Amino acid sequence: MNPAEIIEIAAIIAGLISIPLVAGSISVEEEHKIAGSLLSGVSPENYSSFYTVKKVMAGNKIKYVYTLPGGVFLVEFYPDGMRMEMKKAGEKVVAEENYSARRWELYLPGKYLEKILTYEQVKTVLKTPYGKIENVVNASGNFTEISGILPEDEMIASLSEMESVLAEKVERMKNYTEEITGAKHVEISYLKCRGNASSEYVELYNPRMISVNLEGWKIRDRNGNQHEFSPLIIAPGERIRLYYNQTGIHWNDPGDEAYLINPEGRIISARECDDV
């Protein structure tokens, strides 16, 4: 396995941490966003004539269903994971995710792609009427098995193309889910700047319904000092305080600010000193 493949696996594993599961209200504007993404060629003022929205709550499960003439988008939440599905003419995308694994599927005419991501490996299988290709990447290496009548290079190219399509559609479904549920991120809930190294701290809060692993995330101050988290699990509703001996960051008073940054480099939460 070369360094690039190791880095890719590390990035995938680092991404197995953030599944939004907090349901909230749905505004008309948010409904329109989803409707517009599934039904092209309809002006925003006419959306209400084309879609129906249903929210179902059963026990510890919550499901949102958007039904349109052009397709259906649904998302279902349960305590340890979620399931998203989008169906349009000739196309179906399914994404099931929990704390330890992801399973994505893409159905197109004559093609089926399945991708399973766990902490141990990434397995991808593409099936067509003319052949099958299976690729497994783990700590031992990159293994590919191809069968069928098509040349190997065509199967490999088709797999790469389908993977790109699937990743883009799953990311789109996650954006829809965040919009319609008002999903929240882990946040900085308190920043104590006055005192010495043993009394200053930054507090993180997990408002979600499942545990979150902050491995690969960073905490940073205004001067650019930062700490990258090794595996750090925050349980649902838990608050944790991180002191100087854990982050190596001295919060300057007055006027410092803490930034929580995800592995993609996006600032998820920011907070100024609370005690100045």
Contacts in CASP RR format, 6 or more apart in sequence:
PFRMAT RR
TARGET T0000
AUTHOR 0000-0000-0000
METHOD contacts of the structure
MODEL  1
MNPAEIIEIAAIIAGLISIPLVAGSISVEEEHKIAGSLLSGVSPENYSSF
YTVKKVMAGNKIKYVYTLPGGVFLVEFYPDGMRMEMKKAGEKVVAEENYS
ARRWELYLPGKYLEKILTYEQVKTVLKTPYGKIENVVNASGNFTEISGIL
PEDEMIASLSEMESVLAEKVERMKNYTEEITGAKHVEISYLKCRGNASSE
YVELYNPRMISVNLEGWKIRDRNGNQHEFSPLIIAPGERIRLYYNQTGIH
WNDPGDEAYLINPEGRIISARECDDV
1 137 0 8 1.000
1 139 0 8 1.000
1 140 0 8 1.000
1 141 0 8 1.000
1 142 0 8 1.000
5 137 0 8 1.000
5 141 0 8 1.000
5 142 0 8 1.000
8 137 0 8 1.000
9 122 0 8 1.000
9 137 0 8 1.000
9 138 0 8 1.000
9 139 0 8 1.000
11 263 0 8 1.000
12 117 0 8 1.000
12 122 0 8 1.000
13 119 0 8 1.000
14 215 0 8 1.000
14 216 0 8 1.000
14 263 0 8 1.000
15 263 0 8 1.000
16 99 0 8 1.000
16 100 0 8 1.000
16 101 0 8 1.000
16 102 0 8 1.000
16 117 0 8 1.000
16 118 0 8 1.000
16 119 0 8 1.000
16 213 0 8 1.000
17 212 0 8 1.000
17 213 0 8 1.000
17 214 0 8 1.000
17 215 0 8 1.000
17 217 0 8 1.000
18 185 0 8 1.000
18 186 0 8 1.000
18 212 0 8 1.000
18 262 0 8 1.000
19 81 0 8 1.000
19 82 0 8 1.000
19 97 0 8 1.000
19 98 0 8 1.000
19 99 0 8 1.000
19 208 0 8 1.000
19 210 0 8 1.000
20 82 0 8 1.000
20 174 0 8 1.000
20 177 0 8 1.000
20 178 0 8 1.000
20 181 0 8 1.000
20 182 0 8 1.000
20 183 0 8 1.000
20 184 0 8 1.000
20 185 0 8 1.000
20 208 0 8 1.000
21 77 0 8 1.000
21 81 0 8 1.000
21 82 0 8 1.000
21 183 0 8 1.000
21 208 0 8 1.000
21 209 0 8 1.000
21 210 0 8 1.000
22 181 0 8 1.000
22 182 0 8 1.000
22 183 0 8 1.000
22 184 0 8 1.000
22 207 0 8 1.000
22 208 0 8 1.000
22 209 0 8 1.000
23 62 0 8 1.000
23 64 0 8 1.000
23 77 0 8 1.000
23 181 0 8 1.000
23 182 0 8 1.000
24 181 0 8 1.000
24 182 0 8 1.000
25 182 0 8 1.000
26 53 0 8 1.000
26 55 0 8 1.000
26 64 0 8 1.000
26 180 0 8 1.000
26 181 0 8 1.000
30 179 0 8 1.000
30 180 0 8 1.000
31 47 0 8 1.000
31 51 0 8 1.000
31 53 0 8 1.000
31 66 0 8 1.000
31 180 0 8 1.000
32 44 0 8 1.000
32 47 0 8 1.000
33 176 0 8 1.000
33 179 0 8 1.000
34 51 0 8 1.000
34 66 0 8 1.000
34 73 0 8 1.000
34 176 0 8 1.000
34 179 0 8 1.000
34 180 0 8 1.000
35 42 0 8 1.000
35 47 0 8 1.000
35 50 0 8 1.000
35 51 0 8 1.000
35 66 0 8 1.000
35 68 0 8 1.000
36 42 0 8 1.000
36 44 0 8 1.000
36 47 0 8 1.000
37 73 0 8 1.000
37 172 0 8 1.000
37 176 0 8 1.000
38 51 0 8 1.000
38 66 0 8 1.000
38 68 0 8 1.000
38 70 0 8 1.000
38 71 0 8 1.000
38 72 0 8 1.000
38 73 0 8 1.000
38 86 0 8 1.000
38 88 0 8 1.000
39 47 0 8 1.000
39 50 0 8 1.000
39 51 0 8 1.000
39 68 0 8 1.000
39 69 0 8 1.000
39 70 0 8 1.000
39 71 0 8 1.000
42 50 0 8 1.000
50 68 0 8 1.000
50 69 0 8 1.000
51 66 0 8 1.000
51 67 0 8 1.000
51 68 0 8 1.000
52 66 0 8 1.000
52 67 0 8 1.000
52 68 0 8 1.000
53 64 0 8 1.000
53 65 0 8 1.000
53 66 0 8 1.000
53 67 0 8 1.000
54 64 0 8 1.000
54 65 0 8 1.000
54 67 0 8 1.000
55 62 0 8 1.000
55 63 0 8 1.000
55 64 0 8 1.000
55 65 0 8 1.000
56 62 0 8 1.000
56 63 0 8 1.000
56 64 0 8 1.000
56 65 0 8 1.000
57 63 0 8 1.000
60 78 0 8 1.000
60 79 0 8 1.000
61 76 0 8 1.000
61 77 0 8 1.000
61 78 0 8 1.000
62 76 0 8 1.000
62 77 0 8 1.000
63 74 0 8 1.000
63 75 0 8 1.000
63 76 0 8 1.000
63 77 0 8 1.000
64 74 0 8 1.000
64 75 0 8 1.000
64 76 0 8 1.000
64 180 0 8 1.000
64 181 0 8 1.000
65 72 0 8 1.000
65 73 0 8 1.000
65 74 0 8 1.000
66 72 0 8 1.000
66 73 0 8 1.000
66 74 0 8 1.000
66 180 0 8 1.000
70 88 0 8 1.000
70 89 0 8 1.000
71 86 0 8 1.000
71 87 0 8 1.000
71 88 0 8 1.000
71 89 0 8 1.000
72 85 0 8 1.000
72 86 0 8 1.000
72 87 0 8 1.000
73 84 0 8 1.000
73 85 0 8 1.000
73 86 0 8 1.000
73 87 0 8 1.000
73 173 0 8 1.000
73 176 0 8 1.000
74 84 0 8 1.000
74 85 0 8 1.000
74 86 0 8 1.000
75 82 0 8 1.000
75 83 0 8 1.000
75 84 0 8 1.000
75 85 0 8 1.000
75 173 0 8 1.000
75 176 0 8 1.000
75 177 0 8 1.000
75 180 0 8 1.000
75 181 0 8 1.000
76 82 0 8 1.000
76 83 0 8 1.000
76 84 0 8 1.000
77 181 0 8 1.000
77 209 0 8 1.000
79 209 0 8 1.000
79 210 0 8 1.000
80 98 0 8 1.000
80 99 0 8 1.000
80 210 0 8 1.000
81 96 0 8 1.000
81 97 0 8 1.000
81 98 0 8 1.000
81 99 0 8 1.000
81 210 0 8 1.000
82 96 0 8 1.000
82 97 0 8 1.000
82 98 0 8 1.000
82 177 0 8 1.000
83 94 0 8 1.000
83 95 0 8 1.000
83 96 0 8 1.000
83 97 0 8 1.000
84 93 0 8 1.000
84 94 0 8 1.000
84 95 0 8 1.000
84 96 0 8 1.000
84 170 0 8 1.000
84 173 0 8 1.000
84 174 0 8 1.000
84 176 0 8 1.000
84 177 0 8 1.000
85 92 0 8 1.000
85 93 0 8 1.000
85 94 0 8 1.000
85 95 0 8 1.000
86 92 0 8 1.000
86 93 0 8 1.000
86 169 0 8 1.000
86 173 0 8 1.000
87 93 0 8 1.000
90 107 0 8 1.000
90 108 0 8 1.000
90 109 0 8 1.000
91 106 0 8 1.000
91 107 0 8 1.000
91 108 0 8 1.000
92 105 0 8 1.000
92 106 0 8 1.000
92 107 0 8 1.000
93 104 0 8 1.000
93 105 0 8 1.000
93 106 0 8 1.000
93 107 0 8 1.000
93 166 0 8 1.000
93 169 0 8 1.000
93 170 0 8 1.000
93 173 0 8 1.000
94 103 0 8 1.000
94 104 0 8 1.000
94 105 0 8 1.000
95 102 0 8 1.000
95 103 0 8 1.000
95 104 0 8 1.000
95 105 0 8 1.000
95 170 0 8 1.000
95 173 0 8 1.000
95 174 0 8 1.000
96 102 0 8 1.000
96 103 0 8 1.000
96 104 0 8 1.000
97 103 0 8 1.000
98 210 0 8 1.000
99 210 0 8 1.000
99 211 0 8 1.000
99 213 0 8 1.000
100 118 0 8 1.000
100 119 0 8 1.000
101 116 0 8 1.000
101 117 0 8 1.000
101 118 0 8 1.000
101 119 0 8 1.000
102 115 0 8 1.000
102 116 0 8 1.000
102 117 0 8 1.000
102 118 0 8 1.000
103 114 0 8 1.000
103 115 0 8 1.000
103 116 0 8 1.000
103 117 0 8 1.000
104 113 0 8 1.000
104 114 0 8 1.000
104 115 0 8 1.000
104 116 0 8 1.000
104 117 0 8 1.000
104 166 0 8 1.000
104 170 0 8 1.000
105 112 0 8 1.000
105 113 0 8 1.000
105 114 0 8 1.000
105 115 0 8 1.000
105 166 0 8 1.000
106 112 0 8 1.000
106 113 0 8 1.000
106 162 0 8 1.000
106 165 0 8 1.000
106 166 0 8 1.000
106 169 0 8 1.000
108 162 0 8 1.000
110 128 0 8 1.000
110 129 0 8 1.000
111 126 0 8 1.000
111 127 0 8 1.000
111 128 0 8 1.000
111 158 0 8 1.000
111 162 0 8 1.000
112 126 0 8 1.000
112 127 0 8 1.000
112 128 0 8 1.000
113 124 0 8 1.000
113 125 0 8 1.000
113 126 0 8 1.000
113 127 0 8 1.000
113 159 0 8 1.000
113 162 0 8 1.000
113 163 0 8 1.000
113 166 0 8 1.000
114 124 0 8 1.000
114 125 0 8 1.000
115 122 0 8 1.000
115 123 0 8 1.000
115 124 0 8 1.000
115 125 0 8 1.000
115 163 0 8 1.000
115 166 0 8 1.000
116 122 0 8 1.000
116 123 0 8 1.000
116 124 0 8 1.000
120 138 0 8 1.000
120 139 0 8 1.000
121 136 0 8 1.000
121 137 0 8 1.000
121 138 0 8 1.000
121 139 0 8 1.000
122 136 0 8 1.000
122 137 0 8 1.000
122 138 0 8 1.000
123 134 0 8 1.000
123 135 0 8 1.000
123 136 0 8 1.000
123 137 0 8 1.000
124 134 0 8 1.000
124 135 0 8 1.000
124 136 0 8 1.000
124 159 0 8 1.000
124 163 0 8 1.000
125 132 0 8 1.000
125 133 0 8 1.000
125 134 0 8 1.000
125 135 0 8 1.000
126 132 0 8 1.000
126 133 0 8 1.000
126 134 0 8 1.000
126 155 0 8 1.000
126 158 0 8 1.000
126 159 0 8 1.000
126 162 0 8 1.000
128 150 0 8 1.000
128 158 0 8 1.000
130 148 0 8 1.000
130 149 0 8 1.000
130 150 0 8 1.000
131 146 0 8 1.000
131 147 0 8 1.000
131 148 0 8 1.000
131 149 0 8 1.000
131 150 0 8 1.000
131 155 0 8 1.000
132 146 0 8 1.000
132 147 0 8 1.000
132 148 0 8 1.000
133 144 0 8 1.000
133 145 0 8 1.000
133 146 0 8 1.000
133 147 0 8 1.000
133 155 0 8 1.000
133 156 0 8 1.000
133 158 0 8 1.000
133 159 0 8 1.000
134 144 0 8 1.000
134 145 0 8 1.000
134 146 0 8 1.000
135 142 0 8 1.000
135 143 0 8 1.000
135 144 0 8 1.000
135 145 0 8 1.000
135 159 0 8 1.000
136 142 0 8 1.000
136 143 0 8 1.000
136 144 0 8 1.000
137 143 0 8 1.000
144 156 0 8 1.000
146 152 0 8 1.000
146 155 0 8 1.000
146 156 0 8 1.000
148 155 0 8 1.000
150 158 0 8 1.000
177 183 0 8 1.000
183 208 0 8 1.000
184 207 0 8 1.000
184 208 0 8 1.000
185 268 0 8 1.000
185 269 0 8 1.000
186 204 0 8 1.000
186 205 0 8 1.000
186 206 0 8 1.000
186 207 0 8 1.000
186 208 0 8 1.000
186 212 0 8 1.000
186 214 0 8 1.000
186 234 0 8 1.000
186 260 0 8 1.000
186 268 0 8 1.000
186 269 0 8 1.000
187 204 0 8 1.000
187 205 0 8 1.000
187 207 0 8 1.000
187 260 0 8 1.000
187 268 0 8 1.000
187 269 0 8 1.000
187 271 0 8 1.000
188 202 0 8 1.000
188 203 0 8 1.000
188 204 0 8 1.000
188 205 0 8 1.000
188 258 0 8 1.000
188 260 0 8 1.000
188 269 0 8 1.000
188 270 0 8 1.000
188 271 0 8 1.000
189 203 0 8 1.000
189 204 0 8 1.000
189 205 0 8 1.000
189 239 0 8 1.000
189 271 0 8 1.000
190 201 0 8 1.000
190 202 0 8 1.000
190 203 0 8 1.000
190 271 0 8 1.000
190 274 0 8 1.000
191 201 0 8 1.000
191 202 0 8 1.000
191 203 0 8 1.000
191 251 0 8 1.000
191 256 0 8 1.000
191 257 0 8 1.000
191 258 0 8 1.000
191 271 0 8 1.000
191 272 0 8 1.000
191 273 0 8 1.000
191 274 0 8 1.000
192 199 0 8 1.000
192 200 0 8 1.000
192 201 0 8 1.000
192 202 0 8 1.000
192 203 0 8 1.000
192 251 0 8 1.000
192 273 0 8 1.000
192 274 0 8 1.000
192 275 0 8 1.000
193 200 0 8 1.000
193 251 0 8 1.000
193 252 0 8 1.000
193 253 0 8 1.000
193 254 0 8 1.000
193 255 0 8 1.000
193 256 0 8 1.000
193 273 0 8 1.000
193 274 0 8 1.000
193 275 0 8 1.000
193 276 0 8 1.000
194 200 0 8 1.000
194 253 0 8 1.000
194 273 0 8 1.000
194 275 0 8 1.000
194 276 0 8 1.000
195 253 0 8 1.000
197 243 0 8 1.000
197 244 0 8 1.000
197 245 0 8 1.000
197 250 0 8 1.000
198 243 0 8 1.000
198 244 0 8 1.000
198 245 0 8 1.000
199 243 0 8 1.000
200 243 0 8 1.000
200 244 0 8 1.000
200 250 0 8 1.000
200 251 0 8 1.000
201 241 0 8 1.000
201 242 0 8 1.000
201 243 0 8 1.000
201 244 0 8 1.000
202 219 0 8 1.000
202 241 0 8 1.000
202 242 0 8 1.000
202 247 0 8 1.000
202 249 0 8 1.000
202 251 0 8 1.000
202 258 0 8 1.000
202 271 0 8 1.000
203 239 0 8 1.000
203 240 0 8 1.000
203 241 0 8 1.000
203 242 0 8 1.000
204 214 0 8 1.000
204 234 0 8 1.000
204 239 0 8 1.000
204 240 0 8 1.000
204 242 0 8 1.000
204 260 0 8 1.000
205 237 0 8 1.000
205 238 0 8 1.000
205 239 0 8 1.000
206 212 0 8 1.000
206 234 0 8 1.000
206 235 0 8 1.000
206 236 0 8 1.000
206 237 0 8 1.000
206 238 0 8 1.000
206 239 0 8 1.000
207 237 0 8 1.000
208 236 0 8 1.000
208 237 0 8 1.000
209 236 0 8 1.000
210 236 0 8 1.000
211 233 0 8 1.000
211 234 0 8 1.000
211 235 0 8 1.000
211 236 0 8 1.000
212 233 0 8 1.000
212 234 0 8 1.000
213 231 0 8 1.000
213 232 0 8 1.000
213 233 0 8 1.000
214 229 0 8 1.000
214 232 0 8 1.000
214 233 0 8 1.000
214 234 0 8 1.000
215 229 0 8 1.000
215 230 0 8 1.000
215 231 0 8 1.000
215 232 0 8 1.000
216 228 0 8 1.000
216 229 0 8 1.000
216 230 0 8 1.000
216 263 0 8 1.000
217 228 0 8 1.000
217 229 0 8 1.000
217 260 0 8 1.000
217 261 0 8 1.000
217 262 0 8 1.000
217 263 0 8 1.000
218 226 0 8 1.000
218 227 0 8 1.000
218 228 0 8 1.000
218 229 0 8 1.000
218 260 0 8 1.000
218 261 0 8 1.000
218 265 0 8 1.000
219 226 0 8 1.000
219 227 0 8 1.000
219 229 0 8 1.000
219 242 0 8 1.000
219 247 0 8 1.000
219 249 0 8 1.000
219 258 0 8 1.000
219 259 0 8 1.000
219 260 0 8 1.000
219 261 0 8 1.000
220 226 0 8 1.000
220 227 0 8 1.000
220 249 0 8 1.000
220 258 0 8 1.000
220 259 0 8 1.000
220 261 0 8 1.000
221 249 0 8 1.000
221 251 0 8 1.000
221 252 0 8 1.000
221 256 0 8 1.000
221 257 0 8 1.000
221 258 0 8 1.000
221 259 0 8 1.000
222 252 0 8 1.000
222 255 0 8 1.000
222 256 0 8 1.000
222 257 0 8 1.000
223 252 0 8 1.000
225 248 0 8 1.000
225 249 0 8 1.000
225 250 0 8 1.000
226 249 0 8 1.000
226 261 0 8 1.000
227 246 0 8 1.000
227 247 0 8 1.000
227 248 0 8 1.000
227 249 0 8 1.000
232 240 0 8 1.000
234 240 0 8 1.000
244 250 0 8 1.000
251 258 0 8 1.000
251 273 0 8 1.000
253 273 0 8 1.000
253 275 0 8 1.000
253 276 0 8 1.000
254 273 0 8 1.000
254 276 0 8 1.000
255 272 0 8 1.000
255 273 0 8 1.000
255 276 0 8 1.000
256 272 0 8 1.000
256 273 0 8 1.000
257 270 0 8 1.000
257 271 0 8 1.000
257 272 0 8 1.000
257 273 0 8 1.000
258 270 0 8 1.000
258 271 0 8 1.000
259 267 0 8 1.000
259 269 0 8 1.000
259 270 0 8 1.000
260 267 0 8 1.000
260 268 0 8 1.000
260 269 0 8 1.000
260 270 0 8 1.000
261 267 0 8 1.000
261 268 0 8 1.000
262 268 0 8 1.000
END
